Amino acid sequence: MNVDEFVKAFGERFPEAEVRVSENKMPHPKRRVWVEIDRERFHDAMKFIKELDPKAQFSIIIGIDAGDRLLAKYHMEMFWEDGESLSLVIGTSVPKDDPKLPTVTDIFPSALPYERENQEFLGLFFEGIPDPRRLFLPDDFPEGIYPLRLDETGIKPEMVKNAGHPYKIKKEGSK
Amino acid sequence: MNGKLEYWVKVPVGPIHPALEEPEKFIITLDGERIVNVDVKLGYNLRGLEWIAMRRNYIQILYLAERICGICSFSHNHTYSRAVEEMAGIEVPERAEYIRVITGELERIHSHLLNLGVVGHTIGYDTTLHLSWLARERVMDILEAIGGNRVNYSINTIGGVRRDLEEKHIRAILDMIKNYRNEVMPKIEEIFLYDPTVEARLRDAGVIPKRIAIEYSAQGPTARGSGVKKDVRYNEKLSVYPDLGVKPITPKEFTGVVKGDVFDRMVVRVGELWQSMELIERAIDQMPEGKIKAVPKDNTLLFQLKKAEGEGIGRYEAPRGELIHYVMGQKGKDVPAKWKMREPTFPNLFAIARALVGEQVADVPVAIASIDPCLSCTDRVAVVDANTGRKKVLTERDLLKLSIEKTRELNPNVKAKPEVVGVGCPRGGVL
């Protein structure tokens, strides 16, 4: 299945999803598919991807704090057995006052460490996650603080010592 | 052998990246000699790179990306550059792409030689370690000549490369390849393909079946060793690699069988050493003349990136597997809105944790070494008797000793002493 066939098949099943194809100008042009879909249809979309290619490879969850919403983008590699693979980024977003997404570990078991990572760093929670323990942060890290949030639940200035840009750190005694 | 035991193995693999001297914990539950459960805990050396990167501009992040890992320092800033280029639509000159390919393959040679040595060390074949690390010095010298440093050669920049390859560099590279072909590779092949003890020791250790490799998204030689034909250079039509004829290497082409064990992963690495040398030779043949940078000055580049917006993904086949960087630009600022990276050890770690279930404790060091994390300080192992609650701590030495004793059982002629001196920290003591 190539990019056009995938876009057609996906568009027919999920007409409300926003599908965009980008092409880069490397010596060998490569097309990448970007999909935006609602939270409600997200789990179905992932299921559909698995139906299209049972060997789809899950690569990464990118969690982004975008003001009043949290974005989550999932990168998948599909049809890698046919030579040139299809690179797909499927994204969804949730409001900050209800940061919950359905887990996809029932479809892609390898998503578990990425979901745990996003839970502790971004405060983006996954409903039905089989193992909600912390993965990176120490167990005595304060609750309710998510280091990669850009709002008041992010890292407080008093938690940070001597970090930031090396040229902009104020030396003691200097103005 | 009735009592249930628990092992805590601390292996130095990084939380953010697979670099040297990064602490990380495997909690292994044992029933006698057999492993029944493995759990992974990361984050002992979390450096918060993403957080730091929020305060730096595009050019400064290049240097940050390079310092994620000392072994794949080229891979990381190459992948980051690709992500930014895709986001801003910068076209890279063709000569720069060839220089990137040559540097990347040189790096792959040095990384694979390092890992072959480490695996030899973990089974008590220290001669292998000395042989392959001695051979590796030659690649490091060449990388120093090209980039200026042994590690963090900083040759890559957004939109091209910083330094051109000169005639003397090309001569040195071709010389090195000739030397490797004639002197180093026959010895390496003799050890890793034809030695009966090595085969007996590495066969059926840490088996990752193809189904598990796909389910857990294993990457790089770990996946290819299980027969998964997946290589980003080939699947993504990356850079000029299609012109050079790159193909994923599986052990089937060398030994005829695919079992997905440690031996197969080593066979893939030996095969990739041959492949990298071929790719470098072809790249040198086909390399065109021309400029090496899309934008000559860094401040012009920053100005151009300030106007860019959108998102880009960079992917590259690092020596250990697929590397992904994601960059999201914001208009009017020279700082990216988001930079996120994923390195191959992360999925491989969970794949190997799954594969270790049912194996023997003596295979733990070599199985973990075979996915190529850095095993410089396999810290210590605590053995807990579940019935009495008594705790015993095994150090790196004890673990290696177990591993070497198993090798000696297979071949009594192996001369290595079981009391090895580890390459890592000689620390022991209480947990």
Interface residues (C-beta under 8 A of the other chain):
Chain A: S22 N24 K25 M26 P27 H28 K30 R32 W34 K55 Q57 F58 S59 I60 I62 I64 A66 K73 H75 E77 W80 E81 G83 E84 S85 S87 V89 F108 P109 S110 L112 P113 R134 L135 F136 L137 P138 P147 L148 I155 A163 G164 H165 K168
Chain B: P15 K41 L42 G43 L46 G48 E50 W51 I52 R55 R56 E85 E86 G89 E91 V92 E94 E97 I214 E215 Y216 S217 K229 K230 Y234 N235 E236 K237 L238 S239 V240 P242 D243 E311 G312 I313 R315 E322 I324 Y326 M328 A337 K338 K340 R342 F346 P347 F350
